[in-house]
Amino acid sequence: MSELSTKGLRGEVPFAVTQADRIPAKRYYDQEFYDLECKHLWPRVWQMAARLEEIPEVGDYAVYRNLDQSVIVMRTSATEVKAYQNHCRHRGVELVQKRGKARGGFICPFHGWRWDKDGNNTFAYEETAFSAENMCKADLDLVPVRLETWMGCAFINFDNDAPPLRDTLGEFGRKMDGFKAEQLRAEWWLAAKLPVNWKLAMEAFMEGYHVATTHPQLLPYGVTNKPGDARYLKLPDDTVTVTFWMTVGSTMPEEVDSRQFIDAYAEVMQTLSEGMAGMTSPEEVEVVRSLRDTPLPKHPAEAAAAFRVILNDAITKYYKDNGMDCGDFNALDKQQLATNVNFLFPHFFMLPVHGAASSYRIRPTGPEECIFELWSLKRYPEGQEPPVPEMPEPKPHDDPSWPPIPRQDYANLPRQQRGLHSAGFEFMRLSNQMEGLISNFHRLEDGFLGGADQESLVKGMQTVSGAIDMPVKYWD
């Protein structure tokens, strides 16, 4: 979709993005626009519905809800997971409300109709009291929903004509395959109820530009957040060899003290671990500290690149020595696939830092409210995985129990949502270089709302899904 594309098969998209670096404010609160998303976006996209460790045994099921739809995600065999619409075929009662076990299938709590784990109707009370037309076998089975498993997760799609999940992943797929994300297990699972539009909640994590001001405790060795200092740091070989909190550069010292550099890196890692209550692990922090006497080049960028290679090898060795698989971090670096914050269209993030990660899932509950879920993901030796976390009850965005870093992000968002309603605020002004993912996302969304052809939408999803901090890009 080009910069000026505002029309599609359904006509003109309201509040369309007609200039790539300007996003109309009404996209974040207009009821008509929200209704179009509910009708033309969500029914056609792959949604992360469950983590597979929620359903380890045959007959285990999880429930995924988004908007007015509810889906059962069920393990039907050791190698197969299926999804069904969560309603009784008699009078529409939801069959299940939360995660559970159904070894013998499902029983409607209202009138006792039954289905096996493959969705086949096996019993209808007083069946002869119904007309033959109403008891047609094909109509009584649970309605299947498309499901694909990947990366330790189950993804669902209501559109039977949508492209396969793997065809839409783009760079995101290569990153997570190399990272061996399927080896991760949830340490904890939390949810926030945010009084903001779902897109606004996501956009806080689509750029690292905000880190210097919102999360100054994450700034690395030699970096300040003084006005005029912030800029994006490019390494001499132009490869990705630094972590996301090091992408914001500033006036660096001319020479690096190796021990100070490594101590500062360990401090940032520990601050991140404590501030997120996850994303990286205390064990990885200790690996960093064990390297503090390692000599490094004097040039700051060369020191960062050299230490990244050394640390990758050390962390890989730690995991393998302890019976865990983590992939080849240096190979990911060389392929420029080791970015720390990665987006999967339309509502999912993975944030890997070395061998651990966080992940986010965002679901709308109204034009100006959403549910924001967070997982802490770690690697564990076989047989030492923690209990599977229960589905969390969403907490208010300002709950004091939130870890410090999410609390900082959540503090900004309601203020931004209110500010968008200001009479004099017509559109967001984006950086073409640092905030391009926000623009790319919105222009792809316009394609779904306007009825763009599938080939164009697939190209858009492949372009949008991947690292944050990307520039504005075009796919038509």
C-alpha angles and dihedrals in degrees: 000000000000126000092263098042108121101143131075141158091299096048130251120354112229115241090005121180103256096164115044097223096047122073116191112239095223091069085077100055113010112119094213091053091048090050090053090053091051091050105037108021112037098045090055106046137079110257126195101241106171146348111249094231086068088069107035099148134053108271095027114128140183130200124230121193129187125163106324095334127099124189133189113220108197137179105228098175140359089274104028136072123184135187131214136182106261103239140098112250090223106062105343103261114159107253097209135014105193143008115305150128126279106175091165096037131253132323121196108235091215107056104356102250111161141211132185124232091270091059097254116145108240103172140020117182113241091359092175091064090071130075117259089243092057092049098052105147096225091055095049098058117096113270108253122226122206111258135181128179124218139142092017091301140101116231123195133197127187092203112089089192096053118116118260115277094247091056090062102045102084114170092351090068094052091048096051094043090054091044089052090229090173087074093063123103129196116259092181140349124210135173134203129200105220124193091219140091112275093241092052090053091053096045092063085071099041094083138036091212091099096055097087093056104028098037106025090157088071096059111118135227112315096005125120133180095226116140110272095019101089118098137135113270119226119194119225095256092041092235128135103258103138134069125250097264088056095054090083104076133190139168101326126197114263092236131029125227101217098214093045090048094051093043089051091049090051090049092053090047091051092046089051092047092050095038093053096030081227141009088110128028135239087237091060090049089055090051088056092049091050088063097054094114093053112121115234135188115273097234109090097226092044090048091052092049094046094047092049090059093046093047093047090055092047095049092045089053091049092055096044093046088055096049099261131124118222109159127237110306095186091052088053089050092052090051090048089241100119099094117145103220118045130175129212114197126275109009116344136093134189118198109188120181109184105307102344130061149182124224133200133202122187125196127181120235096175141341091286106024138062146165116248115196127194131194128190107213127196140165119250134186111257110278094020099083115133123245113283109262117243120243103275128236106238114254126210114270091244097049107139091224093072114111112258099256098051088043090058092051094045091051091062099046104068089047090052092048091053092045092055089067092060111124092232097049111090104157145358116256109221133195108244089216108037103028101035094118090066090055093043091052094051094047090050089049089053087056091057093045094046097046102250117182118272095246090059092046092051091051089049094051091048090051098045097044110083140049122006121231090057121149124245108289136187128210102184 
